[in-house]
Amino acid sequence: PPITNLEPYLLLLKERKVDVIICTSGESVNNLKKLTGDENFRMLKQVPLLVVSDRIKMLAQDLGFQTIWVANNAKHETLIRALNEIRTQ
């Protein structure tokens, strides 16, 4: 997992200012769990997750994420299009 100061992000999470998380690999989903710790991960699982494959979706479901959307691929344009479609639903 990357080494980073998560405090600013955890504060946003606690203030419910995170609208969606994008994960383009199974490793990134697993890293979210490893980096945030149990208490923070309970909150994180409530944030909608946008992933790029059904395989990553199944992993996220196994970890307990509640809302998971799947984009067709990891290209920036595709992710932005998926987010825009979700927003207008």
Secondary structure as GFF3:
##gff-version 3
##sequence-region A 1 89
A	DSSP	alpha_helix	7	14	.	.	.	ID=ss1
A	DSSP	beta_strand	21	23	.	.	.	ID=ss2
A	DSSP	alpha_helix	26	44	.	.	.	ID=ss3
A	DSSP	beta_strand	49	51	.	.	.	ID=ss4
A	DSSP	alpha_helix	54	63	.	.	.	ID=ss5
A	DSSP	beta_strand	68	70	.	.	.	ID=ss6
A	DSSP	alpha_helix	76	87	.	.	.	ID=ss7
###
